[in-house]
C-alpha cells in the first residue's frame, strides 16, 4: 500500500445486528480510523440510543437538545450496545472524529454519514 493511500471501510448506518442491509443507502465508506472511533463512541446503537448518548454528552452545549425522529422505512425495535465506557477512549475518539466542528455541524455530519437513513437527528435550541 502507498503511504498516500487512504484506507476506507464500509460503515453500515443501520448496523447489521439491528437489521441493516447491504443496500447502498445504508452503507457509507469511511476512513478506517474514523470508523473505529465511531464505534468507540456509539457501538452498534440504534438512532434513539445515539440521540440519548449525545444528549448526555459533556461536549454538547447545555442550551441545546437533540431529538431523533423516524422519517421513513422500517423502524428499529432492537437496542444496540458495545460502545466504550472508558472516559479516555471516549475523549480521544470524540476529538479525533469531530475535531474542530461546532456541535450543530457534528449533528449534520452524523446525519449525513453515520446515522441510520430511516432516522434524522434535530437540534433544538
C-alpha positions as a Markdown table, in Angstrom:
| # | Residue | x | y | z |
|---|---|---|---|---|
| 1 | Unk | 0.0 | 0.0 | 0.0 |
| 2 | Unk | 1.3 | 3.5 | -0.9 |
| 3 | Unk | 1.8 | 5.9 | 2.1 |
| 4 | Unk | -0.6 | 8.5 | 0.5 |
| 5 | Unk | -3.4 | 5.9 | 0.1 |
| 6 | Unk | -6.4 | 6.4 | 2.4 |
| 7 | Unk | -8.0 | 3.2 | 3.6 |
| 8 | Unk | -11.8 | 3.2 | 3.8 |
| 9 | Unk | -14.3 | 0.7 | 5.2 |
| 10 | Unk | -18.0 | 0.1 | 4.8 |
| 11 | Unk | -20.0 | 1.6 | 7.7 |
| 12 | Unk | -23.5 | 0.1 | 8.0 |
| 13 | Unk | -25.6 | 3.1 | 9.0 |
| 14 | Unk | -28.1 | 0.7 | 10.4 |
| 15 | Unk | -25.9 | -1.9 | 12.0 |
| 16 | Unk | -26.4 | -5.4 | 10.6 |
| 17 | Unk | -27.0 | -6.6 | 14.1 |
| 18 | Unk | -30.1 | -4.4 | 14.1 |
| 19 | Unk | -31.4 | -5.5 | 10.7 |
| 20 | Unk | -29.2 | -3.3 | 8.5 |
| 21 | Unk | -28.6 | -4.5 | 4.9 |
| 22 | Unk | -26.1 | -4.0 | 2.2 |
| 23 | Unk | -28.4 | -1.6 | 0.4 |
| 24 | Unk | -26.5 | 1.4 | -1.0 |
| 25 | Unk | -28.4 | 3.9 | 1.2 |
| 26 | Unk | -27.3 | 2.0 | 4.3 |
| 27 | Unk | -23.6 | 1.9 | 3.5 |
| 28 | Unk | -21.1 | 4.8 | 3.9 |
| 29 | Unk | -17.5 | 4.5 | 3.0 |
| 30 | Unk | -15.4 | 6.0 | 5.8 |
| 31 | Unk | -11.8 | 6.2 | 6.9 |
| 32 | Unk | -10.9 | 3.2 | 8.9 |
| 33 | Unk | -9.7 | 5.3 | 11.9 |
| 34 | Unk | -12.9 | 7.3 | 11.9 |
| 35 | Unk | -15.0 | 4.1 | 11.8 |
| 36 | Unk | -13.2 | 2.7 | 14.8 |
| 37 | Unk | -13.8 | 6.0 | 16.7 |
| 38 | Unk | -17.5 | 6.0 | 15.8 |
| 39 | Unk | -17.9 | 2.5 | 17.3 |
| 40 | Unk | -15.9 | 3.5 | 20.3 |
| 41 | Unk | -18.5 | 6.2 | 20.9 |
| 42 | Unk | -21.7 | 4.5 | 19.8 |
| 43 | Unk | -21.0 | 0.8 | 19.3 |
| 44 | Unk | -24.0 | -0.6 | 17.4 |
| 45 | Unk | -26.6 | 1.6 | 19.0 |
| 46 | Unk | -29.9 | 2.4 | 17.3 |
| 47 | Unk | -30.7 | 6.0 | 16.3 |
| 48 | Unk | -32.7 | 6.7 | 19.5 |
| 49 | Unk | -29.8 | 5.4 | 21.7 |
| 50 | Unk | -27.3 | 7.6 | 19.8 |
| 51 | Unk | -29.6 | 10.6 | 20.4 |
| 52 | Unk | -29.8 | 9.8 | 24.1 |
| 53 | Unk | -26.0 | 9.4 | 24.3 |
| 54 | Unk | -25.5 | 12.8 | 22.5 |
| 55 | Unk | -27.8 | 14.5 | 25.0 |
| 56 | Unk | -25.8 | 13.1 | 27.9 |
| 57 | Unk | -22.5 | 14.1 | 26.2 |
| 58 | Unk | -20.3 | 16.6 | 28.1 |
| 59 | Unk | -19.3 | 18.1 | 24.7 |
| 60 | Unk | -22.9 | 19.3 | 24.0 |
| 61 | Unk | -23.7 | 22.9 | 24.8 |
| 62 | Unk | -26.2 | 22.9 | 27.7 |
| 63 | Unk | -28.6 | 25.1 | 25.8 |
| 64 | Unk | -29.1 | 22.6 | 23.0 |
| 65 | Unk | -31.2 | 19.4 | 23.0 |
| 66 | Unk | -31.0 | 16.7 | 20.3 |
| 67 | Unk | -34.1 | 14.9 | 19.2 |
| 68 | Unk | -34.5 | 11.9 | 16.9 |
| 69 | Unk | -37.3 | 11.3 | 14.5 |
| 70 | Unk | -38.2 | 8.3 | 12.4 |
| 71 | Unk | -38.6 | 9.6 | 8.8 |
| 72 | Unk | -39.2 | 6.5 | 6.6 |
| 73 | Unk | -38.6 | 2.9 | 6.0 |
| 74 | Unk | -38.7 | 0.3 | 8.8 |
| 75 | Unk | -38.3 | 1.2 | 12.4 |
| 76 | Unk | -35.7 | -0.5 | 14.6 |
| 77 | Unk | -37.1 | -2.2 | 17.6 |
| 78 | Unk | -33.8 | -3.7 | 19.0 |
| 79 | Unk | -31.3 | -1.9 | 21.1 |
| 80 | Unk | -27.5 | -1.9 | 20.4 |
| 81 | Unk | -24.5 | -1.9 | 22.7 |
| 82 | Unk | -20.8 | -2.5 | 22.6 |
| 83 | Unk | -19.6 | 1.1 | 23.0 |
| 84 | Unk | -16.7 | 2.1 | 25.2 |
| 85 | Unk | -17.3 | 3.2 | 28.8 |
| 86 | Unk | -13.7 | 4.4 | 29.3 |
| 87 | Unk | -13.5 | 8.2 | 29.5 |
| 88 | Unk | -10.0 | 8.4 | 28.0 |
| 89 | Unk | -11.1 | 6.3 | 25.0 |
| 90 | Unk | -14.3 | 8.3 | 24.6 |
| 91 | Unk | -12.4 | 11.6 | 24.8 |
| 92 | Unk | -9.8 | 10.5 | 22.2 |
| 93 | Unk | -12.5 | 9.2 | 19.8 |
| 94 | Unk | -14.6 | 12.3 | 20.1 |
| 95 | Unk | -11.8 | 14.7 | 19.3 |
| 96 | Unk | -10.4 | 12.5 | 16.6 |
| 97 | Unk | -13.7 | 12.1 | 14.9 |
| 98 | Unk | -15.2 | 15.5 | 15.2 |
| 99 | Unk | -12.0 | 17.6 | 15.5 |
| 100 | Unk | -12.9 | 21.4 | 15.5 |
| 101 | Unk | -16.5 | 21.1 | 14.4 |
| 102 | Unk | -19.3 | 23.1 | 16.2 |
| 103 | Unk | -21.9 | 20.9 | 17.8 |
| 104 | Unk | -24.5 | 21.6 | 15.2 |
| 105 | Unk | -22.0 | 20.7 | 12.4 |
| 106 | Unk | -21.4 | 17.4 | 14.2 |
| 107 | Unk | -25.1 | 16.6 | 14.1 |
| 108 | Unk | -25.2 | 17.3 | 10.4 |
| 109 | Unk | -22.2 | 15.1 | 9.8 |
| 110 | Unk | -23.7 | 12.3 | 11.9 |
| 111 | Unk | -27.0 | 12.5 | 9.9 |
| 112 | Unk | -25.2 | 12.5 | 6.5 |
| 113 | Unk | -22.6 | 9.8 | 7.1 |
| 114 | Unk | -23.2 | 7.7 | 10.2 |
| 115 | Unk | -26.8 | 7.6 | 11.2 |
| 116 | Unk | -29.4 | 5.1 | 10.1 |
| 117 | Unk | -31.0 | 6.7 | 7.0 |
| 118 | Unk | -34.5 | 6.0 | 8.3 |
| 119 | Unk | -33.9 | 8.5 | 11.1 |
| 120 | Unk | -32.8 | 12.1 | 11.5 |
| 121 | Unk | -31.3 | 14.0 | 14.4 |
| 122 | Unk | -32.5 | 17.5 | 15.0 |
| 123 | Unk | -31.0 | 20.3 | 17.2 |
| 124 | Unk | -33.5 | 22.1 | 19.4 |
| 125 | Unk | -32.4 | 25.4 | 20.9 |
